[in-house]
């Protein structure tokens, strides 16, 4: 156990999310570096997001798709010195590298796991804490690096990811934890749910178009850049199709749910799938892809979840007539 993890464990972190300012341990995310002189060009042809804003300082959620246009993996990407920083769900490092290397051939790009670099998450009062800690303070939606620390600010909610070694995080412990609740990886995922940020987790591979997870709203899929794997299906849906389902946020009662788990209405009809869920206060939250024509209760294995729709921090496009 490293020094950072020891400090966290000594505080007995709360399991799940809170609405008060919090520091969440980042064991829900792992780090991969994409390096090489052709890394940018190669990733531009493999990911749904346009890397031009990333090269200019933004960070983006992105997917790598199957030929059917469904997400196989998801990641968050930012430009750093020497290449690109990829943040992926823990346990998905090998699967991510396998997917991204599938079409590499002679391209001059390598993917390097970095288990020594950790991800912490701040929520609430982010600017003041970053400033007091002497860490980079990027604008919303931007990433910035200094002295071995990279900070990614979310665009629409007051939280940020801090990517650094355990030693560097340890050196900023007092400032990062001042007047904050300490939570675990489920607490970090709770904040992602509030932000309306859905990922492809084990159990939901090859299931969702990027638009279904609202990546078109969040800048995670481009309809203007060149070709990428699965692009034809995604573009056809955007320009000629009609989405029948979208990801929505719900409060609910019950245990954590598995990604890809089927959701049914009270007549037993399948109406959607779970994207992710996390416990929290005052209630657990769930992101779920649900049919646009569905209203009312959602059930898992005949168990009512007592769902209450919650507002996302962004507006969804109106369905096509």
PyMOL commands that set and color helices and strands:
alter all, ss='L'
color gray80, all
select helices_A, chain A and resi 3-10+39-44+51-55+93-101+126-133+166-171+173-177+185-194+231-240
alter helices_A, ss='H'
color red, helices_A
select strands_A, chain A and resi 22-24+29-35+59-65+71-80+83-89+110-113+117-123+143-146+149-153+159-165+181-183+245-252+262-264+270-278+284-291+299-300+303-304+308-310
alter strands_A, ss='S'
color yellow, strands_A
deselect
rebuild
show_as cartoon
